[in-house]
Amino acid sequence: MKLKISLIAFVLIVTACKSNAQHTTATKQQPNIIYILADDLGYGDVQNYNPEGKIATPNLDNMAANGIKFTDAHTSSAVCTPTRYGILTGRYNWRSELKSSVINGYSKSLIKQERITIAEMLQTQGYNTAFIGKWHLGWDWKIVTEDPNPKSPRTAPVVDFTAPIKNGPSTHGFEYSFGFCASLDMAPYVYVENDMPTMVPTKYTANKKKKMWRKGLTADDFDHNTVLQDLTDKAVTYIGNQAKEKKPFFLYFPLPAPHTPILPSEEFLGKSKTNEYGDFVMQVDDVVRQIRDVLKKQGISENTLLVFTSDNGCSPKADFKELAAVNHNPSGVYRGAKADIFEGGHKVPFIVEWPAKALKNASTDKTICTTDFFATCTEITGYKIKDSEGEDSNSMLPLITGTKDIDIREYLVSHSITGDFAIRKGDWKLITCPGSGGWSYPSPKDIRKQKLELPKMQLYNLKEDIAETKNLIAEHPEKAAELKAALKKIILDGRSTVGTTQTNEGMENWRQIKSIIE
């Protein structure tokens, strides 16, 4: 009897070990995933996208030659906080509490604790997960005294920097995290590693013009001039360490550049022969080189899915006049720039390299959105999306691998800094406001000050008018009505993908949708 029980136990142990070994093998066969997000890089700043551009980007060009580039990729918003929300959640940013603009360095977490992120999803699929870089989605500092005027950049709350933050990267699925709270020009200038500030800031710093950052508390280990390379060093080290592990990893690597402060290192000063913004773009390109180099050095490049994109179009802080003098346009042939509802505000370079499975030296003009990364990763890893997850995400995997040349989305919804919308289907694009909805002329401020009489909405045929110069709203009212009805449904359904109706946050005071849903 004892022999029989021992034999059964032996069989169970062997079966369990075999099962675990198979699971480990299957997990390791999943690709590593790295998402590099540039900050304020224009569509026309990458030479592979803009052959007429004057900024050399050899590493991004090489990445595109070894992968696939998307020529009709869009961010969900024309500014940074909202786009980041959409990337990590697969949900349009305007469904959150943030209906316009961005948050600041002391803002609380924008992502609700119950909202699953791509990092949390990948954890369930056996991934190690890390965030290194610019967060700009809010986290909860330990506030000692509240900010007397939260809307003013000149005031700030009193923070206990010896206490851990809450509702930050670790809450949202990142096992390792190192970075700072907002943009590199927004205080406080403090690194936070695994929820703990690395130093207590004791000094105030500030700078002006292109090198501008707002006055604020700065820690001694935080040097604006070296932040980009410091973060890259952290990312390279993380990749090197994870290459030795059995589990695949996901690295979300949002850069603080080429956003202000525009601070190219001495190695890159003058290298672009354009201006300091161009030099900074070349340094961003070199970050890509360093990441690709460490992947090859560690022998893991073949089965690593590497993504490079930008969070919105180029900012006017790049100095468009200086760049125009050398015949460089960061938006390429497109109208507008960062903050705008026009194409230049949200159309971005988007390159995917995955030697084991992705197409090589390929290009696709299929329309995608940065929210689509969530569903792409669920399809890669076999995760089944619930109805309350990734409501605006469609998988790009068939396009990446070339298994199907299909349109993955029927509609694309875009959003400006003022919270105004655009919806596109095929060649037709409807804008729900007059002017740019951002900073380009005519901005909302221009319209008010100059008392401009413009149509309340704009309709463009992008195939015939890529620069959005001829408003066809009067000639094609039926097309405008069709797109407006589709936008209304997408908003009210709480999703743009198939599934049960979901709830948007902050519906009660959402002024920007009144003209759409009435």
RAMO-V477192 format. One record per residue. N is the residue number from 1. PHI is phi in whole degrees, 0 to 359 (999 if undefined). Layout:
n = {N & N}
phi = {PHI & PHI}
This chain:
n = {1 & 2 & 3 & 4 & 5 & 6 & 7 & 8 & 9 & 10 & 11 & 12 & 13 & 14 & 15 & 16 & 17 & 18 & 19 & 20 & 21 & 22 & 23 & 24 & 25 & 26 & 27 & 28 & 29 & 30 & 31 & 32 & 33 & 34 & 35 & 36 & 37 & 38 & 39 & 40 & 41 & 42 & 43 & 44 & 45 & 46 & 47 & 48 & 49 & 50 & 51 & 52 & 53 & 54 & 55 & 56 & 57 & 58 & 59 & 60 & 61 & 62 & 63 & 64 & 65 & 66 & 67 & 68 & 69 & 70 & 71 & 72 & 73 & 74 & 75 & 76 & 77 & 78 & 79 & 80 & 81 & 82 & 83 & 84 & 85 & 86 & 87 & 88 & 89 & 90 & 91 & 92 & 93 & 94 & 95 & 96 & 97 & 98 & 99 & 100 & 101 & 102 & 103 & 104 & 105 & 106 & 107 & 108 & 109 & 110 & 111 & 112 & 113 & 114 & 115 & 116 & 117 & 118 & 119 & 120 & 121 & 122 & 123 & 124 & 125 & 126 & 127 & 128 & 129 & 130 & 131 & 132 & 133 & 134 & 135 & 136 & 137 & 138 & 139 & 140 & 141 & 142 & 143 & 144 & 145 & 146 & 147 & 148 & 149 & 150 & 151 & 152 & 153 & 154 & 155 & 156 & 157 & 158 & 159 & 160 & 161 & 162 & 163 & 164 & 165 & 166 & 167 & 168 & 169 & 170 & 171 & 172 & 173 & 174 & 175 & 176 & 177 & 178 & 179 & 180 & 181 & 182 & 183 & 184 & 185 & 186 & 187 & 188 & 189 & 190 & 191 & 192 & 193 & 194 & 195 & 196 & 197 & 198 & 199 & 200 & 201 & 202 & 203 & 204 & 205 & 206 & 207 & 208 & 209 & 210 & 211 & 212 & 213 & 214 & 215 & 216 & 217 & 218 & 219 & 220 & 221 & 222 & 223 & 224 & 225 & 226 & 227 & 228 & 229 & 230 & 231 & 232 & 233 & 234 & 235 & 236 & 237 & 238 & 239 & 240 & 241 & 242 & 243 & 244 & 245 & 246 & 247 & 248 & 249 & 250 & 251 & 252 & 253 & 254 & 255 & 256 & 257 & 258 & 259 & 260 & 261 & 262 & 263 & 264 & 265 & 266 & 267 & 268 & 269 & 270 & 271 & 272 & 273 & 274 & 275 & 276 & 277 & 278 & 279 & 280 & 281 & 282 & 283 & 284 & 285 & 286 & 287 & 288 & 289 & 290 & 291 & 292 & 293 & 294 & 295 & 296 & 297 & 298 & 299 & 300 & 301 & 302 & 303 & 304 & 305 & 306 & 307 & 308 & 309 & 310 & 311 & 312 & 313 & 314 & 315 & 316 & 317 & 318 & 319 & 320 & 321 & 322 & 323 & 324 & 325 & 326 & 327 & 328 & 329 & 330 & 331 & 332 & 333 & 334 & 335 & 336 & 337 & 338 & 339 & 340 & 341 & 342 & 343 & 344 & 345 & 346 & 347 & 348 & 349 & 350 & 351 & 352 & 353 & 354 & 355 & 356 & 357 & 358 & 359 & 360 & 361 & 362 & 363 & 364 & 365 & 366 & 367 & 368 & 369 & 370 & 371 & 372 & 373 & 374 & 375 & 376 & 377 & 378 & 379 & 380 & 381 & 382 & 383 & 384 & 385 & 386 & 387 & 388 & 389 & 390 & 391 & 392 & 393 & 394 & 395 & 396 & 397 & 398 & 399 & 400 & 401 & 402 & 403 & 404 & 405 & 406 & 407 & 408 & 409 & 410 & 411 & 412 & 413 & 414 & 415 & 416 & 417 & 418 & 419 & 420 & 421 & 422 & 423 & 424 & 425 & 426 & 427 & 428 & 429 & 430 & 431 & 432 & 433 & 434 & 435 & 436 & 437 & 438 & 439 & 440 & 441 & 442 & 443 & 444 & 445 & 446 & 447 & 448 & 449 & 450 & 451 & 452 & 453 & 454 & 455 & 456 & 457 & 458 & 459 & 460 & 461 & 462 & 463 & 464 & 465 & 466 & 467 & 468 & 469 & 470 & 471 & 472 & 473 & 474 & 475 & 476 & 477 & 478 & 479 & 480 & 481 & 482 & 483 & 484 & 485 & 486 & 487 & 488 & 489 & 490 & 491 & 492 & 493 & 494 & 495 & 496 & 497 & 498 & 499 & 500 & 501 & 502 & 503 & 504 & 505 & 506 & 507 & 508 & 509 & 510 & 511 & 512 & 513 & 514 & 515 & 516 & 517 & 518}
phi = {999 & 296 & 297 & 296 & 295 & 296 & 296 & 297 & 297 & 298 & 298 & 296 & 295 & 299 & 298 & 295 & 297 & 296 & 296 & 296 & 296 & 295 & 296 & 297 & 297 & 297 & 296 & 293 & 288 & 297 & 288 & 292 & 230 & 234 & 241 & 263 & 244 & 288 & 242 & 71 & 269 & 279 & 303 & 275 & 275 & 259 & 297 & 297 & 267 & 222 & 304 & 276 & 294 & 254 & 256 & 285 & 228 & 298 & 284 & 291 & 296 & 294 & 298 & 295 & 294 & 257 & 210 & 233 & 250 & 260 & 266 & 228 & 262 & 225 & 278 & 286 & 219 & 269 & 222 & 284 & 308 & 298 & 299 & 296 & 301 & 294 & 298 & 283 & 251 & 70 & 232 & 303 & 300 & 288 & 279 & 278 & 289 & 274 & 263 & 197 & 60 & 227 & 260 & 250 & 290 & 250 & 293 & 283 & 301 & 279 & 279 & 293 & 300 & 278 & 278 & 284 & 255 & 298 & 293 & 296 & 298 & 292 & 301 & 294 & 260 & 90 & 266 & 281 & 228 & 213 & 241 & 223 & 136 & 267 & 277 & 54 & 236 & 79 & 211 & 260 & 292 & 277 & 275 & 270 & 226 & 294 & 295 & 293 & 215 & 302 & 277 & 263 & 286 & 268 & 238 & 204 & 286 & 269 & 244 & 271 & 279 & 269 & 258 & 289 & 280 & 234 & 55 & 254 & 305 & 293 & 296 & 255 & 105 & 263 & 291 & 238 & 213 & 209 & 174 & 228 & 285 & 222 & 286 & 287 & 250 & 239 & 288 & 277 & 262 & 220 & 282 & 235 & 242 & 49 & 81 & 250 & 304 & 284 & 209 & 274 & 290 & 234 & 231 & 252 & 229 & 197 & 208 & 233 & 58 & 296 & 270 & 295 & 222 & 292 & 299 & 185 & 299 & 224 & 279 & 295 & 267 & 247 & 246 & 309 & 293 & 243 & 303 & 300 & 288 & 300 & 293 & 297 & 301 & 298 & 295 & 298 & 296 & 299 & 298 & 300 & 291 & 289 & 298 & 274 & 273 & 281 & 276 & 290 & 229 & 239 & 245 & 264 & 235 & 278 & 279 & 268 & 228 & 270 & 301 & 296 & 288 & 278 & 228 & 297 & 290 & 303 & 300 & 253 & 301 & 82 & 291 & 280 & 59 & 243 & 206 & 293 & 297 & 300 & 297 & 292 & 299 & 296 & 291 & 299 & 301 & 289 & 301 & 299 & 302 & 296 & 291 & 295 & 295 & 290 & 297 & 291 & 301 & 275 & 73 & 239 & 293 & 301 & 249 & 242 & 272 & 250 & 244 & 230 & 204 & 233 & 275 & 180 & 287 & 287 & 276 & 302 & 298 & 293 & 74 & 298 & 294 & 299 & 291 & 297 & 296 & 250 & 63 & 242 & 240 & 300 & 264 & 63 & 270 & 266 & 277 & 88 & 205 & 317 & 89 & 274 & 277 & 292 & 306 & 297 & 280 & 222 & 274 & 224 & 293 & 212 & 240 & 236 & 238 & 207 & 310 & 292 & 222 & 279 & 298 & 241 & 50 & 245 & 217 & 226 & 258 & 293 & 284 & 227 & 232 & 296 & 293 & 285 & 295 & 301 & 295 & 299 & 290 & 292 & 291 & 299 & 262 & 83 & 280 & 266 & 289 & 277 & 301 & 267 & 232 & 50 & 296 & 234 & 243 & 235 & 291 & 269 & 306 & 301 & 284 & 294 & 271 & 81 & 290 & 215 & 258 & 236 & 278 & 273 & 220 & 281 & 233 & 239 & 250 & 244 & 214 & 259 & 297 & 276 & 90 & 274 & 249 & 223 & 230 & 230 & 223 & 63 & 276 & 263 & 227 & 253 & 250 & 267 & 215 & 280 & 75 & 277 & 65 & 212 & 254 & 286 & 288 & 273 & 280 & 306 & 293 & 300 & 297 & 292 & 295 & 268 & 51 & 288 & 259 & 240 & 303 & 292 & 226 & 230 & 229 & 232 & 258 & 291 & 293 & 266 & 215 & 296 & 272 & 52 & 255 & 240 & 283 & 259 & 300 & 284 & 281 & 228 & 297 & 292 & 291 & 297 & 296 & 297 & 289 & 296 & 295 & 294 & 295 & 302 & 295 & 298 & 293 & 288 & 287 & 73 & 194 & 242 & 256 & 290 & 154 & 287 & 299 & 243 & 254 & 276 & 272 & 67 & 293 & 294 & 243 & 267 & 291 & 293 & 262 & 302 & 287 & 270 & 263 & 289}
